[in-house]
Amino acid sequence: MGRIGLGCLAAAFAATLALGVEPRNAQATNAPITVTLGLERNAKITHLAAGDSVGVAPAIVHVHVGDAIVFVNADQQAQHTATGLPGAARFGEPRWTEAVLKPFGTIGAEPWSSGVIAPGASSAPLVAASPGTFLYGCFFHYSAGMRGEIIVEP
């Protein structure tokens, strides 16, 4: 390629950056998606196909494999978790142990948990590992309806 060809390429690259269009091969990291957990303020009921959800916003999250989700505790006093319900198609009685109070796993078909999220704190990012629909809830407030749904697309 001659000088004119390289100059045109450089100009095109600069133009895409100026317009806010990211070049296809650019290395970019997506910011994690945020899900807010909170029963103290504005805890409205959302009706999902899997059952009702309270205190999770958004109640349904759409992400792609490789995306990360951070769970934020918006409450002033209560602790929360975001804990997976592996294999569940509807919200039912979870079979969790206290092991879910420590963070582990990735969002997918296997067990996972954010661990305990203190009031006003955030979880470490949890990565969506495989496509599918995954239900989760709060270890402490599941019976109060604190549950949500994550839809992971390829």
Buried (B, 14 or more C-beta within 10 A) or exposed (E): EEEEEEEEEEEEEEEBEEEEEEEEEEEEEEEBBEBBBBBEEEBEEBEBEBBEBBBBBBBBBEBEBEBBBBBBBBBEEBBBBBBBBBEBEEBEEBEBEEEBBEBBBEBBEEBBBBBBBEBEEBBEBBBBBEBBEBBBBBBBBBEBBBBBBBBBEE
